Amino acid sequence: MSINFENQVAIVTGAGNGLGRTHALALAKRGAKVVVNDLGGARDGSGTSSDAAMEVVNLIKDSGGEAFAHGANVANFDEVQDMVNQAMEKWGRIDILINNAGILRDKSFTKMDLADFRLVMDVHLMGSVNCTKAVWEIMREQNYGRIVMTSSSSGMYGNFGQTNYGAAKMAVLGFMNTLVLEGGKYNIHVNALAPTAGTRMTEDILPPAMMDVMTAESVTAGALVLCDGNAPTRTILCAGAGGYAVANMYETDGIFLPVDQQNPDIVRENWSEIADIKNHEALESGMKQTEKFVTKALAALQA
């Protein structure tokens, strides 16, 4: 059975251009009613305009779908709440949230103004927090929700000149991990997309040949899987140029040292065993790390 979103309502932030635009159009094509959010600013976040968002809305309506535009700045909770209120008044529910809105203020850390660092964090991290907060109780009460964070390889692995962007994109993964634990019993699945695509965010750093294969549509194909009723949860889906992969954070099994050996010299002496990945695993929560270390300590005491 093909993925469809009939009778569902989706909010897509930053949906006037790039990935957000293709996400919104694809959701609508498969039956979703869509709130097309876009402040309408430039790539660096400056300026405002409703033109791009309205173009997407008109495309959806021309194809027989339902949509409306909202220019909320995702970094402003009151504006986000107004957007959510309008969606509820119009359609009575919210099933899907794709936190896609973002800006770039790239510079090496040496040259970066802290105001640019804060702004990027506000848009990517607090924008995701604000939008999620505004829909969270709605999704809990209806016992259904699908939330997609937009992360990045820059956050997971680093990228020169993007300390602000990388920090924000890693932060949304920490946000996701705890939401998964808190939302699971309410059938709220929270996942992350780590995309690479030829959009205005990358147009001046990628050659034309790469831009041609790195289509936004190829990323959206993965994003919609994360919006589906059968979506996984706590998954980081990497997508770009027709490639799809899942990223995970693993922790090595590690070692136990008795009290009289818990000093930096002995820790360093045992580094190869501490870093040995043969029994590494992805932990389900922060408490699992505590359980592992305490179990090792108790086992040593009882030996």
Sequence and secondary structure as in RCSB ss.txt:
>XXXX:A:sequence
MSINFENQVAIVTGAGNGLGRTHALALAKRGAKVVVNDLGGARDGSGTSSDAAMEVVNLIKDSGGEAFAHGANVA
NFDEVQDMVNQAMEKWGRIDILINNAGILRDKSFTKMDLADFRLVMDVHLMGSVNCTKAVWEIMREQNYGRIVMT
SSSSGMYGNFGQTNYGAAKMAVLGFMNTLVLEGGKYNIHVNALAPTAGTRMTEDILPPAMMDVMTAESVTAGALV
LCDGNAPTRTILCAGAGGYAVANMYETDGIFLPVDQQNPDIVRENWSEIADIKNHEALESGMKQTEKFVTKALAA
LQA
>XXXX:A:secstr
     TT EEEETTTTSHHHHHHHHHHHHTT EEEEE     TTS    SHHHHHHHHHHHHTT  EEEE   TT
 HHHHHHHHHHHHHHHS   EEEE       B TTT  HHHHHHHHIIIIIHHHHHHHHHHHHHHHHT EEEEEE
  HHHHH  TTBHHHHHHHHHHHHHHHHHHHHHGGGTEEEEEEEE   STTTTTTS HHHHHHS HHHHHHHHHH
HHSTT  SS EEEEETTEEEEE   B       GGG SHHHHHHTHHHHT  TT B  SSHHHHHHHHHHHHHHH
HH 
